[in-house]
């Protein structure tokens, strides 16, 4: 019996030792990978107007601010701080830098698949340069649908409307947002849907718009590795 207990004890020690010797690759706990669903980007119901196009009189015309480190919405009262990285309002997307905020945020729109982007560049990020008073300058990301063949200094489009008569907003496939955050960290983001619930097939008569679903990877240690 004593010999049996000794063998059993040695077997348990061996199992514990083996279980700790499998993959000794360190886990990078600073990387956060998540999907944020249905971010409200100033949704307001359309009101039909017999004399012209529909309007949204209930809209607040305010951005919804997001922080990648916390994965949370930041209050509008903190718009003049570095607590937020990116802001959404309708099809408009802004970053906390330049004319939009006091932070160091910026963006590079890269044509690639999301999982294929594993390292963020350290330079080349575009910032917002739009003057609200004079209404001159540009945003880093265009608020208009993609226009084929057009080349401008700011042609980082994220959406298209399918056809010239379509009103359905669709994220352009193969667009990865490489983002430098307000405090100088790095993230990547892909917009998956502009409609509440991220329906596979959008019905613009019933599906509520201005609700972003996006996935992102955030690197919290200041390095550029995004996996």
N, C-alpha and C positions, 0 to 999 in steps of 0.2 A: 504493500500500500504506500509505504514511504517512497519507494522508487517510482511509483505511478505519479505521485504528487510532484516529485522533482521533475519528471519528464513533462508533465503538464505545464509546470511553471516555465521551463525552458522553451516550450513550444509557444507559449503566450509572448515571451520576450522576443522570440524570433519574428512572430507576426507583427508586433509593434515596431520592430526595427525595420522590417521590410516595407511596412506601410509608410514610413517616413523617408524611404529612399527611392521613391518612384520618380516623379518629375520635380527636380530641385530648382526649376526656374522660378525666380521670385515673382510674386504677384504684385502688379503695380496698382496699389490701392488708390492712387491719385487720379486714375482715369475713371470717368463716369460716362456710361453709355445709357441713354434713355430715350423714350419717345414721349413727347408732350402732346396731349390730345385736346382738341377743341379750345385753343386759345382765342378768346373773344377779342377780335380786332375792330371794335366799334360797330358791332352789329346793330342795325336798326331796320325795321320792316319797311319795305317799299310801299309807297302810297301812289296809286295811279293818278295821273293828271290828264284829263281829256284834252288840255290845250298844249301838252308837251310831254316830254319823257317823264317817267316816274321819279319821285324824289324820296328822300329819307329825312323828313323833318325831325325825327327823334334822335338822330345821330349826335354824338357828343363832340365829334371832331378832336378826340384825344387819342394819343397812342397808348397801347398796352405795352409796358416795359417788362423785359425778362432778363434774369440773371442766370448764366450757365452754371456757375459754381454751386448755387443753391437749388437750381431747377425750379425757381419760384417767380411769381409775378411781383414786380416792384411797384409801389404806390406812385401815383402821378405827382404827389407832393414831393417825391424825391427825383423829379425830372432833371434838376440842376445839380445832381450829385453823380458820383461814379458808381452808385449801387447797381445800375442797370447796364447791360451790354447792347441789347438790340430792342427796337420798338416796332410794333405793328399797328397799322391803322388802315383798314380797307386793303387795297393792294400796295400801299406804301410801306416800305421797310427802311428804318433809319438805324444808325449806329452811334454809340456814345463817343463822339469826337467831332472835330471840325465845327461846323455851324449847328450841329445837333446836340452837342453835350460837351462836358469838360474832360471826358475820359480819353483814353488812347486807343479806342476801338477802331477797327477797319475791316475790310472784307476783300477777298479775292474770289471770284466766281470761276470755278474750274470745271471744264468738261471732262467728266470721269464718272465712274461708278462709285458709290459711297464707300464700300468696303475696300476699294482700290486705293484710296487716299490714306496713307499711314503716317505721313510726316507733313507738318505745316511749314510753309516758307517763313523766313524771319523778316523778309522785306517785300515790298510791292503791294501793300494793302492800300485800298482806296478809301477815302473818308468823305463824308458829306460836305458839300460846299455850296449849299443853297441858302440864299439870303431871303428870308421871309418878308422883309420890308420892301426891297427892290424887286423881289421875285425874279432874281437872276441867279445863275450858277446851276449846279446839278447835284443830285443825290448819287451816292455810290451805286445804288440799285435802282433801275428804272421802274417806275410805277405803271408803265404802259405795256401792252402786249408786245411780244417779240415781232420784229419786222425783218423779214428775210432780205439780205443784201445790204442792209444799212450799216454803215460803220461810222461811229461817232467817238468822241473822247470818253463817253460813258455809255457803253452798250451792254452793261451787265443785266440782262433781262432774266427774270425768274418765271414768267408766266406767258402763256399765249391763250388766245380765245378761240382757237380752232379754225374759224373762218371769219371773214369780214363781217358776217351777220350774226355770229354766235355770241351769246352772252355768258357762256360757261367759262369760268376761269380754271385753267389747267396748268399745274406746274410743268415746266419743261423738263423732260426726262434727261438724265445725265448732267444735271447741274448741282455741283457740290459747293456750298458756301464754306470757304476757309476763313475763319474769323479770329481776329486778334481782339481780345476782350478789353473792357475798359481799364483793367488793371494790368494789361500786358501779358495775360496768359493766352492759350490757344484752344480753339475748338473747331469742329466741322459740323455742318448742319445740312440736312436735305428736307425740303418741304414736300410733304406727301399729299396733302389735300387742303383745299380752301373752303370746304363745306363741313358742317357739323356732322359728326359721326363718320367722316371720311368714307362716304359711299363709293362703291366700285364704279357705279354708273350714276352720274349726277342728273337729277331732274330739277331744273332751275325754277320750276313752278312750286315745288314742295320742299326742296332741300335748302336749309338756311346757309347763307354765305357769310364770309368774314369770320370764319372759325378755322384757324390754322391747326393742322396736325403736322408735326415735324419730328424727325429724329436727330439726335446729336451725340457727339462724343466730345467730352471736355477734359483737357489735360490740366490738372491742378498744381503740378509741381514746377510749372514755368518752362519745361522743356517742350519740344515740338512733336514728340511722338504721340500719335493719335490712335493707338490700338493697344 
